[in-house]
Amino acid sequence: MTVLLVVAKAPLPGAVKTRLCPPASPLQAARIAAAALRDTIDAVRATPRVVPVLSCAGRLTDAEDAAGLVTALHGWTVLAQRGSDLGDRLANAYAEVAAAWPDRPVLQIGMDTPHLTAATLDAAARRLTVEDAVLGAAVDGGWWALGLRDPRHAELLRTVPMSTPATGRHTWAALADRGLRRALLPLVRDVDEWPDALAVAAEAPDGRFAAQVRAVRRALVPEGRG
């Protein structure tokens, strides 16, 4: 079975989704982040034949919707993130998973794509059974998913510039430099700024994420914003 690794931050006001502020307040942004993580957990739980793992920065027990998150993660393995920057934290998370589940492929996603479905994740995991690596490019130039049949190759992430418009391109090239047989997954929008939040909420209107985005929009109506 594939390990489905979710890399996330605990949804604490002022620590997550700060680029949604304004129009959202830090508290509203944290609630949106918590809803995004809950929707992501639901999609992973509905995905067949995967081992669910969360690598988390920060304490979930201090987060918005702490009780709901802890309950939703029942049966998951939860790891604390380690590392000085995002590339290090990602590589370390892959290494921990590789040590705990030897010879298992790893498909890693984040918490910025609450509109992902179990069908999308299952298709990505299946693709990884015939490729060395799969990469899901994001609209902003980054990526929403990275799958490695041998997760030890995640060491390459330590040298890839993260959170730039060229992160996806650099990651794709780094996979090629390792001689890995690669495949692209569908292009997906992740949530960085408020227009992204609106677009993703419209794409998946029935989720917790969309409900929180609508709550912010309703709160802005008296000010003529939204």
Backbone torsions as a table, in degrees:
resi	resn	phi	psi	omega
1	MET	NA	151.4	176.8
2	THR	-82.7	140.1	170.9
3	VAL	-84.8	123.8	177.3
4	LEU	-101.3	106.3	-171.9
5	LEU	-100.8	120.5	176.1
6	VAL	-103.4	123.0	178.2
7	VAL	-105.1	124.2	-170.9
8	ALA	-148.3	167.6	170.4
9	LYS	-110.3	145.3	172.7
10	ALA	-62.4	131.8	-175.7
11	PRO	-74.6	82.5	179.6
12	LEU	-107.3	135.6	179.2
13	PRO	-56.7	132.4	-179.9
14	GLY	86.3	-8.6	-177.6
15	ALA	-111.8	-17.5	-177.2
16	VAL	-132.1	149.8	173.5
17	LYS	50.4	40.2	-178.4
18	THR	-68.1	-20.7	179.4
19	ARG	-77.5	-4.0	171.5
20	LEU	-85.2	-3.6	-175.6
21	CYS	-110.1	122.4	-17.2
22	PRO	-73.4	170.1	12.6
23	PRO	-83.3	-20.1	-179.8
24	ALA	-72.9	150.1	170.0
25	SER	-81.3	165.0	176.8
26	PRO	-56.0	-37.6	178.0
27	LEU	-67.1	-44.7	178.4
28	GLN	-63.1	-39.3	178.8
29	ALA	-63.4	-38.6	178.4
30	ALA	-67.1	-36.8	177.6
31	ARG	-68.2	-37.5	175.0
32	ILE	-62.9	-42.8	179.4
33	ALA	-63.5	-42.1	178.8
34	ALA	-62.1	-41.2	178.6
35	ALA	-65.3	-39.8	177.8
36	ALA	-61.9	-42.3	179.3
37	LEU	-66.7	-41.1	178.1
38	ARG	-61.7	-43.3	178.8
39	ASP	-63.5	-38.4	178.6
40	THR	-65.4	-43.4	177.8
41	ILE	-59.8	-42.6	179.0
42	ASP	-60.8	-43.1	-179.5
43	ALA	-64.5	-41.0	178.5
44	VAL	-65.7	-43.7	-179.3
45	ARG	-61.8	-30.7	-179.9
46	ALA	-84.0	-5.8	-178.8
47	THR	-82.9	126.4	-176.6
48	PRO	-75.7	152.7	169.1
49	ARG	59.1	39.8	174.2
50	VAL	-129.5	155.1	173.0
51	VAL	-101.3	115.9	-175.3
52	PRO	-85.6	131.1	178.9
53	VAL	-136.7	137.3	174.6
54	LEU	-113.9	128.3	170.2
55	SER	-107.7	114.4	-168.1
56	CYS	-121.0	136.6	170.7
57	ALA	-98.0	122.8	-178.8
58	GLY	95.3	170.8	-174.6
59	ARG	-95.1	117.3	178.8
60	LEU	-63.1	-29.2	-178.5
61	THR	-68.6	-15.8	177.1
62	ASP	-98.4	-1.2	-170.0
63	ALA	-86.0	167.0	168.5
64	GLU	-62.5	143.1	-178.5
65	ASP	54.6	40.2	-177.1
66	ALA	-58.0	-47.0	-177.0
67	ALA	-62.9	-42.8	179.6
68	GLY	-64.4	-39.9	180.0
69	LEU	-66.8	-45.3	-179.4
70	VAL	-61.5	-42.4	178.7
71	THR	-65.3	-42.7	-178.6
72	ALA	-63.6	-27.4	-176.6
73	LEU	-90.4	9.4	178.1
74	HIS	-58.0	127.9	180.0
75	GLY	91.2	-8.6	177.8
76	TRP	-85.2	156.4	164.5
77	THR	-89.1	127.2	-179.5
78	VAL	-116.1	123.2	-179.1
79	LEU	-113.0	147.1	173.8
80	ALA	-86.5	135.3	178.8
81	GLN	-70.4	144.8	177.3
82	ARG	-132.6	138.0	175.9
83	GLY	140.5	159.5	-175.2
84	SER	-86.5	-24.1	178.3
85	ASP	-145.2	178.1	-173.1
86	LEU	-62.5	-43.2	179.7
87	GLY	-58.6	-43.2	177.6
88	ASP	-64.2	-43.5	-177.8
89	ARG	-64.1	-40.3	177.9
90	LEU	-64.6	-47.5	-179.2
91	ALA	-61.6	-40.2	179.6
92	ASN	-66.9	-37.6	178.3
93	ALA	-64.1	-44.2	176.1
94	TYR	-59.5	-42.3	-177.9
95	ALA	-63.9	-40.4	178.5
96	GLU	-65.0	-41.8	178.6
97	VAL	-65.1	-41.4	179.8
98	ALA	-62.1	-35.7	179.2
99	ALA	-71.8	-35.8	-177.2
100	ALA	-80.7	-31.9	-179.2
101	TRP	-128.9	75.7	-177.4
102	PRO	-59.5	142.6	174.9
103	ASP	68.3	15.0	175.5
104	ARG	-99.4	136.1	171.2
105	PRO	-67.8	155.3	-178.9
106	VAL	-127.2	128.0	172.4
107	LEU	-112.0	118.6	-175.7
108	GLN	-110.8	134.1	174.8
109	ILE	-131.4	175.9	177.1
110	GLY	-114.4	-158.2	179.9
111	MET	-111.5	12.3	-176.2
112	ASP	-96.9	7.1	-177.6
113	THR	-129.8	65.8	-176.3
114	PRO	-68.9	-9.0	179.1
115	HIS	-89.1	0.5	175.3
116	LEU	-63.1	146.0	178.6
117	THR	-112.5	162.8	176.1
118	ALA	-60.5	-35.9	179.6
119	ALA	-63.3	-40.4	178.7
120	THR	-64.9	-43.7	-179.8
121	LEU	-67.9	-39.1	178.1
122	ASP	-63.7	-41.5	179.0
123	ALA	-63.8	-39.0	178.3
124	ALA	-65.4	-42.8	179.3
125	ALA	-64.4	-38.8	178.2
126	ARG	-65.4	-39.5	179.0
127	ARG	-61.7	-32.7	-178.4
128	LEU	-70.0	-15.7	178.1
129	THR	-75.3	-15.2	-179.0
130	VAL	-120.3	-0.7	178.4
131	GLU	-125.2	157.7	174.6
132	ASP	-76.7	-31.5	-176.6
133	ALA	-152.1	144.7	172.1
134	VAL	-128.4	143.9	-179.2
135	LEU	-133.5	128.2	176.5
136	GLY	-102.1	106.6	-178.5
137	ALA	-72.2	146.1	176.5
138	ALA	-105.3	156.7	-176.8
139	VAL	-59.2	-32.5	-176.2
140	ASP	-82.6	4.3	179.8
141	GLY	99.1	-8.3	175.0
142	GLY	-89.0	-150.5	174.6
143	TRP	-143.6	150.1	-178.6
144	TRP	-101.7	-15.9	-179.6
145	ALA	-151.0	142.3	171.7
146	LEU	-135.7	123.3	177.1
147	GLY	-117.3	136.5	-179.5
148	LEU	-131.9	124.7	176.9
149	ARG	-65.4	-37.5	172.5
150	ASP	-112.8	102.0	-173.2
151	PRO	-65.2	-10.4	178.0
152	ARG	-66.2	-20.5	177.1
153	HIS	-68.4	-10.1	178.6
154	ALA	-64.3	-10.3	173.7
155	GLU	-54.1	-28.9	-178.4
156	LEU	-61.4	-23.0	-177.8
157	LEU	-68.2	-19.6	179.6
158	ARG	-65.7	-21.3	-177.1
159	THR	-110.9	2.4	179.1
160	VAL	-90.6	125.4	175.8
161	PRO	-62.5	124.2	-176.3
162	MET	-98.4	157.6	174.5
163	SER	59.0	41.5	174.6
164	THR	-126.2	163.7	177.4
165	PRO	-66.2	-10.5	-179.5
166	ALA	-110.1	9.2	-177.3
167	THR	-60.0	-42.0	179.2
168	GLY	-62.3	-45.0	-179.2
169	ARG	-63.9	-42.6	179.5
170	HIS	-65.8	-38.0	179.1
171	THR	-66.6	-43.3	178.2
172	TRP	-58.9	-43.2	179.3
173	ALA	-67.2	-39.0	179.9
174	ALA	-64.8	-36.2	176.1
175	LEU	-64.7	-40.5	178.2
176	ALA	-64.8	-39.0	-179.6
177	ASP	-61.6	-25.2	178.1
178	ARG	-87.2	0.7	179.2
179	GLY	74.3	24.0	-177.1
180	LEU	-85.7	141.1	173.0
181	ARG	-76.6	119.7	-168.3
182	ARG	-115.1	154.7	172.7
183	ALA	-144.1	143.7	177.6
184	LEU	-90.7	138.5	172.1
185	LEU	-91.5	171.4	-179.4
186	PRO	-59.3	148.1	175.3
187	LEU	-70.7	133.0	-176.3
188	VAL	-134.7	144.3	173.3
189	ARG	-86.3	129.4	170.9
190	ASP	-104.7	168.8	-171.7
191	VAL	-97.7	109.7	174.0
192	ASP	-116.9	-48.8	-176.0
193	GLU	-120.9	172.7	-173.4
194	TRP	-59.1	-42.4	176.3
195	PRO	-59.3	-33.7	175.6
196	ASP	-64.1	-42.8	-179.6
197	ALA	-60.7	-42.5	179.3
198	LEU	-63.9	-43.1	-178.2
199	ALA	-66.3	-42.7	-178.7
200	VAL	-69.2	-39.4	177.6
201	ALA	-61.9	-37.0	178.1
202	ALA	-69.3	-31.9	-179.5
203	GLU	-73.5	-33.4	-179.7
204	ALA	-129.3	72.2	-169.9
205	PRO	-71.7	-12.4	-174.8
206	ASP	-95.8	-0.2	-175.4
207	GLY	-87.9	171.7	176.4
208	ARG	-63.2	-38.3	-179.8
209	PHE	-58.4	-50.1	-179.3
210	ALA	-60.6	-37.9	179.3
211	ALA	-63.3	-40.5	179.2
212	GLN	-69.4	-38.1	176.5
213	VAL	-63.0	-42.0	177.9
214	ARG	-63.4	-36.0	179.5
215	ALA	-63.2	-40.2	177.5
216	VAL	-65.4	-42.6	-179.7
217	ARG	-62.7	-39.8	178.6
218	ARG	-64.6	-37.9	-179.1
219	ALA	-67.6	-23.1	-179.0
220	LEU	-88.0	-13.3	-174.6
221	VAL	-57.4	-44.7	-179.5
222	PRO	-59.8	-22.7	-180.0
223	GLU	-93.5	0.4	179.0
224	GLY	75.3	26.4	-178.8
225	ARG	-121.4	168.8	175.0
226	GLY	145.6	NA	NA
